[in-house]
């Protein structure tokens, strides 16, 4: 399991950790869910990829946390949806969820499985 220091270092690279307090009870699922909730909350709703995509990312991440279906398949769906959003959203907010998702998958994928 990843240490809180490793998680913070990963997220600092994308300037995400400034918004989220972490402690030794934090886990990668809750951290990523919090980040995705932030994106959903901040979405203006103007473009469909961001408006719907943020909700879909949260649902997929909840499925991963709750071990719904295959985690491998859900992780691939999470990344695929985030990449679609990055390509098709109108503003940088909708293009950003892919960054922490890719970081988590790069450094902590084994913790998600």
C-alpha positions as CSV (number, residue, x, y, z in Angstrom):
1,X,0.0,0.0,0.0
2,X,1.2,3.5,-0.8
3,X,2.3,5.8,2.0
4,X,0.7,9.2,2.3
5,X,4.0,10.8,1.4
6,X,4.1,8.9,-1.9
7,X,0.6,9.9,-2.7
8,X,1.2,13.5,-1.9
9,X,4.4,13.6,-4.0
10,X,2.5,12.1,-6.9
11,X,-0.4,14.6,-6.6
12,X,1.9,17.6,-6.1
13,X,3.3,17.1,-9.5
14,X,-0.1,18.1,-10.8
15,X,-0.7,20.8,-8.2
16,X,-3.7,18.8,-6.8
17,X,-2.6,18.3,-3.2
18,X,-2.9,22.0,-2.3
19,X,-6.7,21.5,-2.2
20,X,-6.8,18.3,-0.1
21,X,-5.7,17.6,3.4
22,X,-4.2,14.2,3.8
23,X,-3.4,12.1,6.9
24,X,-2.3,8.6,7.6
25,X,-5.8,7.3,7.3
26,X,-6.1,8.5,3.7
27,X,-6.2,5.9,1.0
28,X,-5.8,6.2,-2.8
29,X,-9.5,5.5,-3.4
30,X,-10.8,8.3,-1.2
31,X,-8.2,10.7,-2.5
32,X,-9.1,10.1,-6.1
33,X,-12.8,10.2,-5.3
34,X,-12.3,13.6,-3.6
35,X,-10.4,14.9,-6.6
36,X,-13.1,13.7,-9.0
37,X,-15.8,15.2,-6.8
38,X,-14.0,18.5,-7.0
39,X,-14.0,18.4,-10.8
40,X,-17.7,17.5,-10.8
41,X,-18.6,20.3,-8.4
42,X,-16.6,22.9,-10.4
43,X,-18.0,21.9,-13.8
44,X,-20.0,24.7,-15.3
45,X,-22.1,22.2,-17.3
46,X,-21.7,24.0,-20.6
47,X,-20.2,21.0,-22.5
48,X,-21.5,17.5,-22.4
49,X,-18.1,15.7,-22.1
50,X,-17.4,17.5,-18.8
51,X,-21.0,17.7,-17.4
52,X,-21.7,14.0,-17.9
53,X,-18.1,12.8,-17.9
54,X,-17.3,14.0,-14.4
55,X,-20.4,12.0,-13.1
56,X,-19.3,8.9,-15.0
57,X,-15.7,9.1,-13.6
58,X,-17.1,9.3,-10.1
59,X,-19.4,6.3,-10.7
60,X,-16.5,4.3,-12.2
61,X,-14.2,5.2,-9.3
62,X,-16.9,4.2,-6.8
63,X,-17.3,0.8,-8.6
64,X,-13.5,0.4,-8.4
65,X,-13.5,1.2,-4.7
66,X,-16.5,-1.1,-4.0
67,X,-15.0,-3.9,-6.1
68,X,-17.9,-3.9,-8.6
69,X,-17.3,-6.0,-11.7
70,X,-13.6,-6.4,-12.7
71,X,-11.3,-3.7,-11.4
72,X,-9.1,-4.1,-14.4
73,X,-12.0,-3.3,-16.7
74,X,-13.2,-0.4,-14.6
75,X,-9.7,1.1,-14.5
76,X,-9.5,0.9,-18.3
77,X,-13.0,2.5,-18.5
78,X,-11.9,5.3,-16.0
79,X,-8.8,6.1,-18.1
80,X,-10.7,5.9,-21.4
81,X,-13.5,8.2,-20.2
82,X,-10.9,10.7,-18.8
83,X,-9.0,10.7,-22.1
84,X,-12.2,11.3,-24.0
85,X,-13.0,14.2,-21.8
86,X,-9.5,15.7,-22.2
87,X,-9.9,15.6,-26.0
88,X,-13.5,16.9,-26.2
89,X,-14.1,19.3,-23.3
90,X,-14.2,23.0,-24.1
91,X,-12.2,24.3,-21.1
92,X,-9.1,23.2,-19.1
93,X,-11.2,22.0,-16.2
94,X,-12.8,19.3,-18.3
95,X,-9.4,18.4,-19.7
96,X,-7.8,18.0,-16.3
97,X,-9.2,14.9,-14.6
98,X,-7.0,12.7,-16.8
99,X,-3.9,14.1,-15.1
100,X,-4.4,12.8,-11.5
101,X,-5.9,9.6,-12.9
102,X,-2.8,8.9,-15.0
103,X,-0.5,9.7,-12.1
104,X,-2.4,7.3,-9.8
105,X,-2.3,4.6,-12.4
106,X,1.4,5.2,-13.1
107,X,2.5,5.2,-9.4
108,X,-0.2,3.3,-7.5
109,X,-2.0,1.0,-10.0
110,X,-1.1,-2.0,-7.8
111,X,-2.9,-0.4,-4.9
112,X,-6.1,-0.1,-6.9
113,X,-6.1,-3.8,-8.0
